[in-house]
Amino acid sequence: MKQFFFDETVRHNGLGDALDENKCPCCQRVHSRQFRHFRCADCGVFVQCLECVRSRHSLSPLHRVKEWNGTFWVNTTLTKLGCVYQLGHGGHTCPRPARTTHNMVVMDTEVIQTVNYRYCGCDKADRSNNLEQLMRNGWYPATTVDPETCATFGALETFRTLNVVGNINVHDFVGAMERQTDPCQVETVPDRYKAFGRMSRQYSFLKRMKHAGRAHDNGLLASTQNGECAVLCWTCPHDGKNLPEGWRDVAPEFQFLYMLLLAMDANFRLKNRLRANERDDPPLADGWGYIVEDAPYKEHLRSYVAEKDVSGHMMLSAAVTNIEHGIGEHMYCLRCPPPVVCARHELVRPQGIGDLQKGERYANMDYIAFSAILGITAMFLAISYDIACQWQIHLPERLEKMPEHLQLDLALITLLFALPVWHASAHEESCQNQNSLTYLEGVGRTDGEGIERTWSVLNPIAWATKEMAKGARADAIEDKIDHHNFEKNIAQGNTLARKLIVAIDERDRQVEAFKEVDRTLRSEVKKEWQAKIDAWRVDRSQPNPYLIAGGRDGGPSEAAIRLTLTKDEAEEAATGGAKLHGSSLTSFLVAGLQLEEAQYVPLNSLHPVVLLAPDQQQRVQEMRIAFFSKLGRWRKLQAVYMSAAVRELEEAEDVRDPDLPPPVAEEVKLYLPSRLRQADREEGCRKGLPAMEAKLREGQCRDSISALRSRLHAKRHLLNYHGSTLQTRRFSVVGQRAATRAYTLMERIGERVDAVSGKYRRARGALIALRGAAACESYRELRPSDVQLDEEREVDAKARKKLGSIGSKYRRQGPALSSKNKTFSWIWTVSHWILHVRRRLTRATAVRVEWLKAKARKERWEEEVELHLI
């Protein structure tokens, strides 16, 4: 079959069956010695005579024609064959064509060619100028005065699609057209790179105006209002479009159905080179779409020239420092447009983008945020921002200083603030729980990270836009976002249907899980805890019921240590120290520790079972792929900071059997400083790197012990409820289904206990390797027998056996144990936890937190279903 397809492909390079009939298939003229054979690539593979080629292409001047020279086909053009194309009559004959014949370089979808043409010279021409004749023929002129270059609407439309979908730039697209025109580059192809760039930019602008409905407005384009040409989210609440009558008067428990959820953040990749000709290249749609109008924005910023960054958070400060102090970055201004998107559907809001000049400053972020929400009619608005905890402070006072058209009456709207789920991990634990989207009523399962997924769409064009002038860059970003919003809208039918199926299934699971926890508690206890959560929701200054007080008494947490190390590096940089490759040592180490944790996620999924179901195998494979995608970038930084690790990797690769498959994610050796020999750490690591890892490992040990205590308390509560005692014989678990649910819940908590125990052991082993055993006496070996509550040792196995058949619907006290078994595991003696009163208080607090979190998960999934059904 390969030979068959090869022969048929080669056959097209010859005449094929053209000589069998010995006549032209179009005019039936018999071939003679002077007969010239032509073939049009756009008409078909049949052969034509010269007269037929001319007559058939009087209305198709851009077709690609070849002529047979007796041996092979050679490229020719209709212009060389004497064809002249007539403009002005839509294919009909012009009674009085212009006498002058012009040459026009026309850029079609695939090739660039020169066309002979004439303008219309009759009475109809008096009512239309030359530009109109070209435009009405589907040829877009490169200039407005005596144009000599045009691009077909088809070529411009093809480029626009390839640009927004595949990030193809003008240089590559025109280069492909040139190679299609003359692959061997024997003849000179007209260079129309810059001309096509202008035409494509103008055409994309006109298409956006057309899609925005400006052609049906009684006013001209100049009457377009700011943000009017942006593609709106079809699913977000819009009064008068998709909201029912009386939506403002619904009961309080249903008001969340009409709440608008927004997310905002800055992107430090979309930087731009400083240029002197910014005023000569303004955007074509200044303020009409997604980017705020330039002049009012700059006027507002003039009053805040000396303002510093919004936050000193480690992640943000590192990103800003990388841009401001990175290699070669002095040539770029900090234009990192922070967009505002709808958090649930990920569409960029109108007027939701604006350039930054120096980090994330209040002046910039306030202006962009309130420009994006200008004109909304929602009574409730939730904003997710990775530093919302700081941004919301004094926001009403800053709002009073905003331009008059952006001032929002806070008495008419309820503003809520939250941290996106993933970014919240960079904050203090108290801040995470205080501002988490998980505990914010009415947001469903919104994670607030949709803005990062929006950046993943825009980031591929960053390498091109950083070299553009300001106006061209703005138009390129506008066109990319316009396409992004459009595709998000048309995909919402399928996307929302899939999300609804998942939400219903997960809601049912969480409802059942909460019932298992809820039915073990006395009603008066639940009322007390519910009162605490109600009070906290009304006044966030009240004690946070989602926190376990005293859980961090052992010293600073891992997050606190990260912050300290980042501050130390900043001081070092201020005194002359320099960072390499745009990444700090702390960020490098933190990423390495996160990769180490990511290795154990698929390993934990594989551990309990021998054979995984297909969907489980897929999840494990996806986790492995995610790990390797991050590992590659981290290895590049490791080569800079840890030359010893590079040698270890090379040696391991030399001794590896090439016939064996490469290792999976959980088998990859990361070669952190703690995994190297001491001599290699001293000679092959950046100065201070092992000491920094030791500090982070110490924080991991403290966090792990704190988390282990909390999990064991929750586990103990379930055992007390489902296990038997000597005082009563009533039952709480009746039937196989209930027993299965109870056992599954116990298994889930057990898996969490195993995971945090493994993290402690890894952190302790690394700490000993770095500091030595003598320096780590306070972090003792965690044996399996230590992972127990002080009262749990004898009853654990019995309770598991009886879990499916006995128990009590009333809350039970723990079984009485003999005095010889009342010794405590060392994990309870750290940081004065040995006190009995403290243990009882912490146990109750841990159960309360588990109950509240399970309740929050259930409520968020219930809201998620309702939000999809509205």
C-alpha positions in Angstrom: 0.0 0.0 0.0 2.9 2.4 0.6 4.0 2.0 -3.0 0.5 2.6 -4.2 0.1 5.9 -2.4 3.6 6.9 -3.4 2.9 6.2 -7.1 -0.4 8.1 -7.1 1.3 11.1 -5.4 4.1 11.2 -7.9 1.6 10.8 -10.8 0.4 14.4 -10.2 3.8 15.7 -11.2 3.1 14.5 -14.8 0.4 14.9 -17.4 -1.5 11.8 -16.2 -4.3 11.0 -18.7 -4.3 14.4 -20.4 -2.9 13.1 -23.7 -5.3 10.1 -24.0 -8.2 12.2 -25.3 -5.9 14.5 -27.3 -8.2 17.5 -26.8 -9.0 20.3 -24.2 -11.7 19.1 -21.8 -13.1 22.6 -21.5 -13.4 23.7 -25.2 -12.9 20.3 -26.9 -10.2 21.8 -29.1 -7.9 19.1 -30.5 -4.3 19.2 -29.4 -1.8 20.5 -32.0 2.0 20.8 -32.0 1.6 24.4 -30.6 -0.8 23.3 -27.9 0.2 24.6 -24.5 -0.9 22.6 -21.4 -2.0 24.4 -18.3 -3.3 23.2 -14.9 -4.9 25.4 -12.2 -4.3 24.2 -8.7 -7.6 25.8 -7.5 -9.8 24.7 -10.3 -8.8 21.0 -10.4 -6.3 18.6 -11.8 -7.6 18.7 -15.4 -5.5 20.2 -18.2 -6.6 23.4 -20.0 -5.6 25.2 -23.1 -4.4 28.9 -23.1 -7.7 30.3 -24.3 -9.6 28.4 -21.6 -7.3 29.5 -18.9 -7.8 33.1 -19.8 -11.6 33.0 -20.2 -12.2 30.8 -17.1 -10.1 33.0 -14.9 -11.5 36.4 -15.9 -13.2 36.5 -12.5 -10.6 34.5 -10.5 -7.3 36.5 -10.8 -5.7 34.8 -7.8 -5.7 31.2 -8.9 -2.4 29.4 -9.1 -1.6 28.2 -12.6 1.2 25.9 -13.9 2.4 25.3 -17.4 3.9 22.0 -18.8 7.3 22.7 -20.4 7.5 19.3 -22.0 9.3 17.7 -19.0 7.6 19.0 -15.8 5.2 21.6 -14.5 6.5 25.2 -13.9 4.9 27.9 -12.0 3.4 30.8 -14.0 0.8 33.5 -13.3 -2.3 34.8 -15.0 -0.6 38.2 -15.3 2.2 36.6 -17.4 -0.6 35.0 -19.6 -2.0 38.5 -20.3 -5.0 38.4 -18.0 -6.4 41.8 -16.7 -8.9 41.9 -13.9 -11.7 44.4 -13.9 -12.9 46.0 -10.7 -16.1 47.8 -9.8 -19.0 45.7 -11.2 -18.9 42.5 -9.1 -18.1 40.3 -12.1 -20.2 42.1 -14.7 -18.6 43.8 -17.7 -17.7 47.5 -17.3 -19.0 49.6 -20.2 -16.2 52.1 -19.8 -13.1 50.7 -17.9 -10.3 52.9 -17.0 -7.6 53.1 -19.6 -4.7 52.6 -17.3 -3.7 49.1 -16.2 -2.2 48.8 -12.8 -0.1 46.2 -11.1 -1.1 45.1 -7.6 0.7 42.8 -5.2 -2.0 40.7 -3.7 -1.5 38.5 -0.6 -3.9 35.6 -0.8 -4.4 32.8 1.6 -1.4 30.7 0.3 0.7 32.8 -2.1 1.8 36.3 -3.0 1.4 37.3 -6.6 1.2 40.3 -8.8 -2.1 41.0 -10.6 -2.9 43.2 -13.6 -6.2 45.1 -13.0 -8.2 48.1 -14.1 -10.5 50.4 -12.1 -14.0 51.1 -13.2 -14.3 54.3 -15.2 -18.0 54.5 -15.9 -20.7 56.4 -14.1 -20.6 53.9 -11.2 -17.0 54.9 -10.6 -18.1 58.5 -10.0 -20.0 57.3 -6.9 -17.1 55.2 -5.5 -13.4 55.9 -5.2 -10.6 53.4 -5.8 -10.4 52.3 -2.2 -14.0 51.4 -2.2 -13.6 49.3 -5.4 -10.7 47.4 -3.8 -12.6 46.8 -0.5 -15.8 45.7 -2.3 -13.7 43.2 -4.2 -12.5 41.7 -0.9 -9.0 43.2 -1.2 -7.8 45.2 1.8 -5.4 48.0 0.8 -2.1 48.5 2.6 -2.3 52.3 2.1 -5.0 54.8 1.4 -3.1 56.7 -1.3 -2.4 54.9 -4.5 -2.2 51.4 -2.9 0.1 48.9 -4.6 -0.4 46.1 -2.0 -3.5 44.4 -0.9 -4.4 41.3 1.2 -7.5 39.3 0.5 -10.1 39.1 3.3 -9.6 35.4 3.2 -5.9 35.7 4.0 -6.5 38.2 6.8 -9.2 36.0 8.3 -6.9 32.9 8.1 -4.1 34.7 9.8 -6.4 36.1 12.5 -7.6 32.5 13.3 -4.1 31.1 13.3 -2.9 34.0 15.4 -5.5 33.7 18.2 -5.6 29.9 18.1 -2.0 28.9 17.3 -0.1 32.1 18.2 1.3 32.3 14.7 2.9 35.8 14.2 3.0 37.9 11.1 6.7 37.1 10.4 6.0 33.3 10.3 2.7 33.6 8.4 4.2 35.9 5.6 7.3 33.6 5.5 5.1 30.6 4.9 3.3 32.5 2.1 6.7 33.4 0.5 7.8 29.8 0.6 4.5 28.6 -0.9 4.9 31.2 -3.7 8.5 30.2 -4.6 9.9 27.3 -2.5 13.3 27.4 -4.2 13.5 31.2 -4.0 14.6 31.4 -7.6 12.6 34.6 -8.3 12.2 37.6 -6.0 9.0 37.5 -4.0 7.8 41.0 -3.0 8.6 41.7 0.7 5.3 42.7 2.3 6.0 41.8 5.9 5.4 45.2 7.4 2.5 45.9 5.1 0.7 42.7 6.1 1.3 43.5 9.8 -0.6 46.8 9.4 -3.4 45.3 7.4 -3.9 42.4 9.8 -4.0 44.7 12.8 -6.6 47.0 11.2 -8.7 44.0 10.0 -8.8 42.4 13.4 -9.9 45.7 14.9 -12.7 46.0 12.3 -13.8 42.4 13.0 -14.1 43.1 16.7 -16.2 46.2 16.0 -18.4 44.2 13.7 -18.9 41.4 16.3 -19.7 44.0 18.9 -22.7 45.2 16.8 -21.3 48.6 16.0 -22.5 48.3 12.4 -26.1 48.4 13.6 -25.7 51.5 15.8 -27.1 54.7 14.6 -23.9 56.5 15.7 -20.5 56.2 14.1 -17.5 54.3 15.5 -16.4 57.4 17.3 -19.5 57.2 19.5 -18.4 53.8 20.9 -18.4 53.8 24.7 -15.6 52.4 26.9 -15.9 48.6 27.3 -18.8 48.4 24.8 -16.9 46.1 22.4 -15.9 43.5 24.9 -17.5 40.0 24.8 -19.6 39.6 27.9 -20.0 36.4 29.9 -23.3 34.9 29.0 -23.7 33.1 32.3 -22.8 35.9 34.8 -25.7 37.8 36.1 -26.8 40.7 33.9 -29.9 42.7 34.9 -32.4 42.9 32.0 -30.7 40.0 30.1 -30.6 36.8 32.2 -32.1 37.6 35.6 -35.7 36.9 36.5 -38.1 39.6 37.6 -37.9 40.3 41.3 -34.4 38.9 41.8 -33.6 41.8 44.2 -36.3 40.7 46.6 -35.4 37.0 46.9 -35.0 35.5 50.4 -31.5 35.9 51.9 -30.7 32.2 51.6 -31.1 32.5 47.8 -29.3 35.7 47.2 -26.0 33.9 46.4 -27.6 32.8 43.1 -27.3 36.3 41.8 -23.9 37.2 43.1 -21.1 38.1 40.7 -17.8 36.4 41.4 -14.6 38.1 40.1 -10.9 37.2 40.3 -8.0 39.5 39.7 -4.2 39.1 39.7 -1.2 40.5 37.8 0.8 38.7 35.1 4.5 39.4 35.3 5.2 37.7 32.0 3.4 40.1 29.7 6.1 42.8 30.1 7.0 45.2 27.3 10.1 46.9 26.0 10.5 50.6 26.6 10.1 52.6 23.4 10.2 56.2 22.4 7.4 56.2 19.8 4.5 55.3 22.1 2.6 58.5 21.2 2.9 57.6 17.5 1.3 54.3 17.9 -1.9 54.5 19.9 -4.3 51.6 20.2 -7.0 51.4 17.6 -9.7 50.8 20.2 -8.4 52.8 23.2 -10.7 51.8 26.1 -13.4 50.2 23.9 -12.6 46.7 24.9 -10.7 45.0 27.7 -7.9 47.5 28.3 -8.7 50.7 30.2 -8.5 54.0 28.4 -4.9 55.2 28.5 -5.2 58.9 29.2 -7.6 58.9 32.2 -5.6 55.9 33.6 -2.3 57.8 33.4 -3.9 61.0 34.8 -5.0 59.0 37.8 -1.5 57.5 38.4 0.2 60.8 38.4 -1.0 61.3 42.0 0.6 58.0 43.1 4.1 58.1 41.6 5.8 57.4 44.9 3.4 54.6 46.0 5.1 51.2 46.7 3.9 47.7 46.0 0.7 46.5 47.6 2.2 43.6 49.5 5.3 42.1 50.9 4.1 38.5 50.4 6.9 36.2 49.4 5.4 35.0 46.1 4.6 38.6 44.9 7.9 40.2 46.1 9.9 37.4 44.4 8.1 37.9 41.1 8.5 41.6 41.1 12.2 41.3 42.1 12.8 38.9 39.3 11.6 41.3 36.8 13.2 44.4 38.2 16.6 42.8 38.9 16.7 40.0 36.3 19.3 39.7 33.6 18.6 42.2 30.8 15.3 43.3 32.3 16.4 46.9 32.6 15.3 47.3 29.0 11.7 46.6 29.9 9.1 48.6 31.7 6.9 46.6 34.2 3.8 46.4 32.0 2.2 43.4 33.4 -1.6 43.8 32.8 -3.6 42.5 35.7 -7.0 41.4 34.4 -10.2 41.0 36.2 -12.1 37.9 35.1 -15.4 36.3 36.2 -14.1 33.7 38.6 -16.6 31.0 37.7 -16.4 31.1 33.9 -13.0 32.7 33.3 -14.0 35.5 30.8 -12.1 38.8 31.0 -14.3 41.7 32.1 -14.7 44.8 30.0 -12.1 47.4 31.1 -10.5 44.7 33.2 -6.9 45.1 32.1 -4.3 47.9 32.6 -0.6 48.1 32.6 1.5 48.2 35.8 4.6 50.4 36.2 6.1 49.2 39.4 4.7 46.1 40.9 1.1 45.7 42.2 0.3 49.1 43.6 -3.0 50.1 45.2 -3.4 52.9 42.7 -3.2 50.5 39.7 -5.2 47.7 41.1 -8.0 49.8 42.5 -8.4 51.7 39.2 -8.5 48.5 37.1 -10.8 46.6 39.6 -13.4 49.3 39.7 -13.2 49.9 36.0 -14.1 46.3 35.5 -17.1 46.4 37.8 -18.4 49.7 36.5 -22.0 49.4 35.5 -22.8 46.1 37.2 -26.2 45.7 38.7 -25.4 42.9 41.1 -26.2 43.4 44.8 -23.5 41.0 45.9 -20.0 41.0 44.6 -17.2 38.6 45.7 -13.6 39.3 44.6 -10.8 36.7 44.7 -7.3 38.1 44.9 -4.1 36.5 46.0 -3.5 39.4 48.5 -7.1 40.2 49.2 -6.4 40.1 52.9 -4.3 43.3 52.5 -6.0 44.9 49.5 -9.4 45.1 51.3 -7.9 47.1 54.2 -8.8 50.8 53.8 -10.4 50.1 50.4 -13.4 52.4 51.2 -11.0 55.3 52.0 -9.1 54.7 48.8 -12.3 54.5 46.8 -13.2 58.1 47.8 -10.0 59.3 46.1 -10.8 57.5 42.8 -12.1 59.4 39.8 -15.7 60.3 40.1 -16.9 57.9 37.4 -15.3 55.0 39.2 -16.7 55.7 42.7 -18.9 52.9 43.9 -21.7 53.4 46.4 -20.8 50.7 48.9 -24.2 51.1 50.6 -25.9 49.6 47.5 -23.7 46.6 47.2 -22.2 44.0 49.5 -18.5 43.4 48.8 -16.8 40.2 49.8 -13.2 39.3 49.6 -11.4 36.0 49.5 -8.1 34.3 48.7 -7.8 31.9 45.7 -7.5 28.3 46.9 -3.9 27.5 45.6 -2.4 30.9 46.3 -3.8 30.9 49.9 -1.0 28.4 50.8 1.5 31.2 50.7 -0.3 33.0 53.5 -0.3 32.4 57.3 -2.6 29.6 58.4 -4.8 32.1 60.2 -5.1 34.2 57.1 -5.9 31.2 55.0 -8.8 30.2 57.2 -10.0 33.8 57.6 -10.2 34.5 53.9 -10.6 31.2 52.3 -13.1 30.7 49.5 -13.9 27.4 51.0 -15.6 29.1 54.0 -17.2 31.9 52.0 -20.9 31.5 51.7 -22.5 31.5 48.3 -19.4 30.9 46.1 -20.0 27.2 45.6 -16.8 25.4 44.6 -15.2 28.4 42.9 -11.4 28.1 43.4 -10.5 31.6 42.3 -7.7 30.2 40.2 -9.5 30.7 36.9 -7.4 33.8 36.3 -4.3 31.7 36.2 -5.9 29.5 33.5 -6.6 32.7 31.6 -2.9 33.7 31.8 -2.0 30.3 30.4 -3.9 31.3 27.2 -2.2 34.8 27.1 1.4 33.8 28.1 2.3 32.2 24.8 2.1 35.6 23.0 4.3 37.2 25.7 7.5 36.7 23.7 6.0 38.5 20.7 4.2 41.3 22.5 7.2 42.4 24.6 8.8 43.6 21.3 5.7 45.4 20.0 5.0 49.1 20.3 2.4 50.0 22.9 -0.6 50.3 20.5 0.2 47.1 18.5 0.7 45.2 21.8 -2.7 46.4 23.1 -4.5 45.5 19.9 -2.8 42.0 19.9 -3.9 41.4 23.5 -7.4 42.7 22.8 -7.8 40.3 19.9 -6.5 37.3 21.8 -8.8 38.0 24.8 -11.7 38.6 22.4 -11.2 35.1 20.9 -10.7 33.6 24.4 -14.0 35.1 25.7 -15.9 34.0 22.6 -14.7 30.4 22.8 -15.5 30.3 26.5 -19.0 31.4 25.8 -19.8 28.9 23.1 -18.3 26.1 25.2 -20.4 26.9 28.3 -23.2 24.6 27.2 -21.1 21.5 27.4 -18.8 22.7 30.2 -21.7 23.6 32.5 -23.4 20.3 31.8 -20.3 18.4 32.7 -19.8 20.4 35.8 -23.3 19.9 36.9 -23.0 16.1 36.7 -19.8 16.3 38.8 -21.4 18.7 41.3 -24.4 16.5 41.8 -22.3 13.4 42.4 -19.9 15.2 44.7 -22.7 16.9 46.6 -24.2 13.5 47.4 -20.9 12.2 48.6 -20.3 15.2 50.8 -23.8 15.1 52.3 -23.3 11.5 53.3 -19.8 12.1 54.7 -21.2 15.0 56.8 -24.1 12.9 58.1 -21.6 10.3 59.3 -19.7 13.0 61.3 -22.8 15.0 62.3 -24.8 12.1 63.8 -22.0 11.3 66.3 -22.4 14.7 68.1 -24.9 15.9 70.7 -27.4 18.5 69.5 -26.3 21.1 72.1 -22.7 20.8 71.0 -23.7 21.4 67.4 -25.8 24.4 68.3 -22.8 25.8 70.2 -20.5 25.4 67.3 -23.0 26.7 64.8 -23.4 29.8 67.0 -19.6 30.3 66.8 -19.6 30.1 63.0 -22.6 32.4 62.7 -20.9 35.0 65.0 -17.7 34.7 63.0 -19.4 35.2 59.7 -21.0 38.4 60.9 -17.9 39.7 62.6 -14.5 38.4 61.3 -12.8 39.8 64.3 -14.4 37.0 66.4 -12.3 33.9 67.1 -12.0 31.8 63.9 -13.8 28.5 64.6 -11.9 26.8 61.7 -8.6 27.1 63.6 -7.1 24.9 66.3 -5.8 27.3 68.9 -2.3 26.5 70.1 -1.5 24.2 67.2 1.7 26.1 66.3 3.3 26.4 69.8 6.3 24.3 68.8 7.9 27.1 66.9 7.6 28.9 63.6 5.8 27.0 60.8 7.2 26.1 57.4 5.5 29.1 55.9 7.0 31.5 58.5 10.4 30.1 57.8 10.0 30.7 54.1 9.1 34.3 54.8 12.2 34.7 57.0 14.5 33.3 54.4 13.0 35.5 51.7 13.6 38.6 53.9 17.2 37.5 54.5 17.8 37.2 50.8 16.2 40.6 50.2 18.7 42.1 52.7 21.6 40.3 51.0 20.5 41.6 47.6 20.3 45.1 49.0 23.9 44.8 50.2 25.3 43.6 46.9 24.2 40.0 46.6 22.8 38.9 43.3 20.3 36.2 42.3 20.7 33.9 39.4 18.3 33.2 36.5 15.5 35.2 38.1 14.8 32.7 40.9 15.7 33.1 44.6 17.3 30.2 46.6 14.2 30.1 48.8 11.9 29.8 45.8 14.1 27.1 44.4 14.1 25.1 47.6 10.4 25.5 48.2 9.7 24.2 44.6 12.0 21.2 45.3 10.1 20.4 48.5 6.8 20.7 46.7 8.1 18.3 44.0 9.1 15.9 46.7 5.5 16.0 48.1 4.1 15.6 44.6 6.0 12.3 44.3 4.1 10.8 47.1 0.6 11.7 45.8 0.6 8.9 43.1 2.5 6.6 45.5 -0.3 7.0 48.2 -2.9 6.3 45.5 -1.1 3.1 44.5 -0.4 1.9 48.0 -3.7 0.6 49.3 -4.6 -1.5 46.3 -2.9 -3.8 43.9 -5.1 -3.3 40.8 -6.5 0.2 40.1 -9.7 0.9 38.2 -9.3 2.7 34.8 -10.3 6.1 36.1 -7.9 5.7 39.0 -5.1 4.8 36.7 -5.9 7.8 34.6 -5.7 10.1 37.7 -2.4 8.6 38.7 -1.0 9.1 35.2 -2.2 12.7 35.1 -0.4 13.3 38.5 2.8 11.9 37.0 2.5 14.0 33.9 2.0 17.1 36.1 5.1 16.2 38.1 7.4 15.8 35.1 6.1 19.1 33.6 7.3 20.9 36.7 10.5 18.8 37.1 12.0 20.0 33.9 11.9 23.7 34.8 13.2 22.9 38.3 16.2 20.9 36.9 17.3 24.0 35.0 17.6 25.9 38.2 19.2 23.0 40.0 22.0 23.1 37.4 22.7 26.6 38.5 22.6 26.2 42.3 23.7 22.6 42.7 26.5 21.4 40.4 26.9 18.3 42.6 23.4 17.2 41.8 24.1 17.5 38.1 27.1 15.1 38.5 24.9 12.7 40.4 22.3 12.8 37.7 24.9 12.1 35.0 26.4 9.2 36.9 23.0 7.7 37.5 22.1 8.0 33.8 25.4 6.3 32.9 24.8 3.2 35.0 21.1 2.9 34.1 20.1 0.1 31.9 19.0 1.7 28.6 16.7 -1.3 27.9 14.6 -0.5 31.0 11.8 2.1 30.8 12.5 5.5 32.4 11.6 5.8 36.1 8.1 7.0 37.0 7.5 10.1 39.0 7.7 8.4 42.4 11.1 6.8 41.6 12.8 10.0 40.4 15.6 11.2 42.7 15.6 14.9 43.2 19.0 15.2 44.8 18.2 18.0 47.3 21.1 19.0 49.5 20.0 16.6 52.2 20.3 13.7 49.7 23.9 14.5 48.8 27.1 13.5 50.6 28.5 16.1 53.0 31.5 16.7 50.8 29.3 17.3 47.8 27.1 19.6 49.7 30.0 21.7 50.7 31.6 21.9 47.3 28.7 21.4 44.9 25.9 23.6 46.4 25.4 27.3 46.4 26.6 28.8 49.7 23.9 28.7 52.4 21.6 26.3 50.5 22.0 23.3 52.9 21.3 25.6 55.9 18.2 27.0 54.2 16.9 23.5 53.5 17.5 22.6 57.2 15.4 25.5 58.3 12.6 24.5 56.0 12.8 20.9 57.1 12.5 22.0 60.7 9.3 23.9 59.8 8.0 20.8 58.1 8.6 18.7 61.2 6.7 21.2 63.4 3.8 21.4 60.9 3.6 17.7 60.6 3.4 17.1 64.3 0.6 19.7 64.6 -1.3 18.2 61.7 -0.8 14.7 63.1 -2.3 15.6 66.5 -5.4 17.1 64.8 -6.0 14.0 62.6 -5.6 11.6 65.5 -8.1 13.6 67.6 -10.7 13.3 64.8 -9.9 9.6 64.4 -10.3 9.1 68.2 -13.7 10.7 68.1 -15.0 8.3 65.5 -13.6 5.3 67.4 -15.2 6.4 70.6 -18.6 6.7 68.8 -18.5 3.5 66.7 -16.6 1.3 69.2 -18.2 -0.5 72.2 -17.9 0.4 75.8 -18.7 -1.3 79.0 -21.5 1.0 79.9 -24.1 0.3 77.2 -25.0 -2.0 74.3 -26.9 0.3 72.0 -26.0 0.5 68.4 -25.1 3.4 66.0 -24.3 1.4 62.9 -27.1 -0.8 61.5 -26.8 -2.6 58.2 -24.0 -3.3 55.7 -24.3 0.1 53.9 -24.0 2.1 57.0 -21.0 0.0 58.2 -19.3 0.5 54.8 -19.7 4.2 55.0 -18.4 4.3 58.5 -15.4 2.2 57.6 -14.7 4.3 54.5 -14.7 7.4 56.6 -12.3 5.8 59.0 -10.0 4.8 56.1 -9.9 8.3 54.8 -8.8 9.7 58.1 -6.3 6.9 58.4 -4.8 7.7 55.0 -4.4 11.4 56.1 -2.6 10.2 59.2 -0.3 8.0 57.2 0.5 10.8 54.7 1.4 13.4 57.4 3.4 10.7 59.3 5.4 10.0 56.1 6.0 13.7 55.6 7.4 14.0 59.2 9.7 11.0 58.7 11.1 12.4 55.4 11.6 15.8 56.9 13.3 14.4 60.0 15.6 12.2 57.9 16.7 15.1 55.8 17.2 17.3 58.9 19.5 14.6 60.5 21.5 14.4 57.2 22.0 18.1 57.2 22.6 18.8 60.9 23.4 15.4 62.5 21.4 13.3 64.9 22.8 15.2 68.0 21.3 18.5 66.8 17.9 16.9 66.2 17.2 15.3 69.5 13.9 17.2 70.0 12.6 15.6 66.8 12.4 12.0 67.8 11.9 9.0 65.6 8.2 8.5 64.8 7.5 4.8 65.2 4.1 3.2 64.2 3.4 2.8 67.9 3.8 6.5 68.5 1.1 7.4 66.0 -1.6 6.8 68.7 -3.6 8.8 71.1 -2.8 8.2 74.8 -6.0 6.2 75.2 -6.2 4.4 71.9 -3.7 1.5 72.1 -5.9 -1.4 73.1 -9.2 -0.5 71.6 -8.2 0.4 68.1 -8.2 -3.2 66.7 -11.4 -4.1 68.6 -13.2 -1.1 67.4 -12.4 -1.8 63.8 -13.7 -5.3 64.1 -17.0 -4.2 65.6 -17.4 -1.1 63.4 -20.0 -2.8 61.2 -22.2 -4.2 63.9 -22.1 -2.3 67.2 -22.1 1.2 68.5 -24.5 3.7 70.0 -26.4 6.6 68.6 -25.4 8.4 71.7 -22.0 10.0 72.2 -19.8 7.6 74.1 -16.8 8.1 76.3 -13.6 6.3 75.7 -13.1 2.9 77.1 -11.5 2.7 80.5 -7.9 1.4 80.3 -5.7 0.0 83.0 -3.1 2.3 84.4 -0.2 0.5 82.8 -1.5 1.6 79.4 -1.9 5.3 80.2 1.6 6.2 79.0 1.7 9.0 76.4 3.3 9.0 73.0 6.1 11.6 72.8 4.1 13.5 70.2 1.8 14.7 73.0 4.6 15.8 75.2 6.1 18.3 72.8 5.3 22.0 73.6 3.5 21.3 76.9 0.8 19.2 75.3 1.0 16.7 78.2 -1.4 18.6 80.4 -4.6 16.7 80.6 -6.8 19.8 80.5 -5.0 20.9 77.4 -5.5 17.5 75.7 -9.2 17.5 76.3 -9.5 21.1 75.0 -7.5 20.3 71.9 -9.5 17.1 71.3 -12.8 19.0 71.4 -11.4 21.7 69.2 -10.1 19.2 66.6 -13.5 17.5 66.4 -15.2 20.9 66.1 -12.9 21.9 63.2 -13.4 18.6 61.4 -17.2 19.0 61.8 -17.2 22.6 60.6 -15.0 21.8 57.6 -17.2 18.8 56.6 -20.2 21.1 56.9 -18.5 23.8 54.8 -17.6 21.2 52.1 -21.2 20.0 52.0 -22.6 23.5 51.8 -20.3 24.6 49.0 -21.2 21.6 46.9 -24.9 22.2 47.5 -24.4 25.8 46.4 -22.4 24.6 43.3 -25.4 22.5 42.2 -27.8 25.4 42.7 -25.5 27.8 40.8 -25.5 25.4 37.8 -29.3 24.9 37.9 -30.2 28.6 38.0 
